[in-house]
Amino acid sequence: QLVESGGGSVQDGVSLILSCTASEDSLSKYSMAWFRQAPGKEREFVAGIDRTAAETYYADSVKGRFTVARDNAENTGYLRMNNLTPEDTAAYYCAADLNGYLLNSMGAYEYWGQGTQVTVSL
């Protein structure tokens, strides 16, 4: 089970850190990704990280502003979001893939959290 936290309502330009904690298994066995879904839009890939944090992968829309990380000892993944804009407003979901692939497709991930809302206003 994956549980996200850290969302909230903020003004543009500020930073937030989202967390994703696994409660029933060792997260070190999984690659992880963050997706987001804005109202009326499809869920889209944001960032991914492999099992050991050796590789990361970002959507172009967040590259240079967001940083994905993980602490396997704490069984937690993170998404640091800097310089937020209203276009980043969405529900953010973490996902995990036991195969360990680093992919931007929703279908690659077997496990999902319930989501945490991020709302950015001017």
N, C-alpha and C positions, 0 to 999 in steps of 0.2 A: 504494500500500500504506500502510495506517495502522497505527501501532504505539503501543499505550498503555503507560504506565508510571506508577509512583507508588503502586500499591496496597500493602496490607499489613494486618497485624493490629494494631489499636489499641484503647485503652479508650474508653469513651463520654466525650463532652465534648471530645475532642481534634479537631484539624484535619488534613486531608490535602489535598495538591494532586496531581491526576492530570494527566498530559500525554498528548497525542496528536500524534505526529509523522508527517508524510507524507514518503515517501522517493522517490516516482517522479513527482510532479507538483507544481505550485504550488498550495498550499492556498488561496491567495487567490481561486481560481476557484470555490470551493465554500462553500456554507453548511455549518455543522457542528452536530452534536447529540451529546448524551450520553444513553445509555440504560442501564438496569440490569436485571439479572435475578437474583432471589433463588431459592433452591432450591424447586422445586415451583411456582413462579409464572411467569407470562408476563413477557416482557421489556417494560419500561415506559419511557416517555419521562421524562427528568430535566430537561434544559435544552438550549437551542439558541441559536445565534448566527449572524447573517448574515455576508456576505462581508467587510464592512468593520467589523464590531463596532458598527454603529450601532444595531442592534436585538438584544435578547435576549428569551428566553421561558423560563419555568420551570414545572415542575409545582408544584401547590399544596403538595405534601408537602415540598418543599425550598426554597420561596420564603423569602427572608430568611436562609437558612443557607448556600446554595450560590451560587457566582458563576462564571459561564462567561466565558471570555476567549479571546483569540487574539493571536498575534504572527505576522503574515504574513511578516515579514522572516525569522523563525526557522522558518517553515513548521510551526508548532506551535499546537495548541489546548490550553486548560487548563480544568480544573474544580476550583475551590477549594471544599472542603467543610468547613464549620465546625460545631462543636457536634454531632458525630456521635453517633448513637444505634444500638443494636442493630438497629433497623428499617432502617437504611441498609446493612446487610450484604447484599452482592450482588456479582456480577461486573459490572463497569462497562465499557461499550463506547462507543467513539466512532464516529461515522458522518459521511459527507460526501455532499452532494447537488450535482451540477454545475449543476442548474437554479437553485440559489440560493434555493430556497424555505425558509421557516422554519416547519416543520411538526412536529407531534408524532407522526406516523405512521411506523412502521418502513418501510413500503413506499415512502416518499418518498426514501429514502437508498440510493444505489447501492453505496456502498463502506463497508466495516466493518473495524474492527480485531478482534484476536483476544480482547480483553478483559483486564481486570486485576482481581484479586479484592480486595475490601475487606471485612474482617471486624471488626466492632465488638463488644466484649464489655463487660460491666458491671464 
